[in-house]
Amino acid sequence: MAVEIERRFKVNGDAWRGLAEGVRYRQGYLSVEKERTVRVRVVGDQAWLTLKGQISDISRHEFEYLIPVAEAQTIMDAMCPMVVDKLRYRIDFGGFVWEVDEFFGANAGLVLAEIELPSEDTAFDKPDWIGEEVTFDGRFTNAYLSKNPYTRWVD
């Protein structure tokens, strides 16, 4: 069984820029319930259908299936009213890969970093540009951002 264990943080400043090249990710959501998320993702010339189910705030069941890009585009255009557009930068630090997501469109101005871990209690070092942890704030999940974009938040 596939389990994703990740922690999520806000990013401070621009010191992370230039450490990796960004890759465009476009994600459409068919379901954004806390208990289950169904997503179509297109990255370059590849696409996936992903199913996620909550175990805890840090861990989720995750199943990904490679699908044809043309089918992913059709699903996204015809069936996904909620879409997230971002550049992802993969940065090696302290023996782990930090994925920094720079959001565009209705989520412009938001930059988040995620780290995937082998267990929920794994210790890790944080780069200086890592800010406040938002793992336990559901508003910072891509699924939530697809439905409630960052630029529309009131607080």
N, C-alpha and C positions, 0 to 999 in steps of 0.2 A: 504494500500500500504506500502511495506517495504522500509524504507530509512535507509541507513548506513551513519552516520556522524562520521568521524574519522580524527584525526590529526596524522602526522607521523614525527618522529625525528631520527636523528643519535644517537647512543649510545656511550658514552665516557667511556673508561676503562672497568674494570671487576667487579666493586662493585656489579653489579646485579647478578653475578653468585652465585649460591648457595641459591638464594631466592625462587627458584621453580625448579621443574624437567622439563626437555625438552621433548616434544612430537614431533615425526617426522611427517612432512607434506610433501606430494608430490603433486604438482599441475601441471596439463597440460592445455594448453590454445588452444582453437579452434579459438578464435578471440581476438585480442588485440587492437582494435581501441579505440581511446579516448572516443568516444561516446557510445561504447558498448564493453563489455568483456564477453566472455563465457569461463568458467573454469570447469574442473573436478578436484576434490580434494579427496585424500585418506588420512585418519588419522586412523591408527590402523585398526580395523575391520569395519570401516564405510566409506562411500563415498557420495559425493554430486555433483550435477550439479548446477552451480551457474551462474546466469545472472546478469550483472551489467550495469546500464546506467547512464551516467553523468548528475548530476543536477548542481553541482558547483565543485570547486577544493576540497571541504571538504565533500560534500554530494553526494550520489549516490543512485539510485533505486537499490535494491538488492533482488533477489529472489533465494532461495536455495531449492533444492529438493533432498531428500535422494534417492540414487540409490544403487543397489547391487555392492559390491566391485569388483566382477569379471567383471561386465560390465564396471565399471570405469577404471579398469586396461586395458581392451581391447580397450576402447576409447583412453586412454592415449597412449598406445603402437602403435595403428594403425592410430590415427588421430591427435595426438598432437605433432607437431615437436618442440614445445616450452615447456620445463618443468622446474619447480623450485623445488629444494630440500632444506629443512630447518628444523631446530628444533625450536619449539615455546615454550616459557616460559611465563606462565600467572602469573603476579606479582601484588598483591593487594597493592595499595598505595593511600592514600588520598581519599578513598571512590570510587575509580575507579580501573579497571583492566587494567594494562599495558601489552600488548602482545609484548614480545621481540622476534624478529626473527633473528636467527643466520643462515646465508646462507652457502651452501656448493656447490660443483661442480664448475660451471663456475661463480658463484657469491660468492665464498669463500672469506672471509675477511670482508664481509659486515655484520653489525649488526644494525638493525633498531628496533624502538619501536613505537607502535601505541596505541592510546587511543580512544575508542568509546565514544561519548558524546550524551546526549539527545537533544542538540540543537547546532547550530554553534557558538553561543555566550556564551556557558557554560564556567564558570571559573573553573580552576583546578590547583592543585599544581603539580610541577614536581619533581621527585626524583633527587638527585645530579648527577646521572649517565646519565641523559637526556642531549643531546647536541643540536646541531643546528636543527631547524625545517626545514623539507624538504617536507611538505605537498604540497606546491605550485610548486614543481619541479617534473614533471611527470616521470623523469628518475628513481625515487625511488619507483614507483609502481611495484608490483609483475609482472603485465602484461608486462610492459616495460622491466624489468629485464629478463623475459623469452626469449625475442627476442634480447636484447642487454645486455648481461651479464656484470656485474660489472668488472670482471677481464679483459675485453676487452676495457674498457673506456680509452681514450687517456688522458683526462685532469685530 
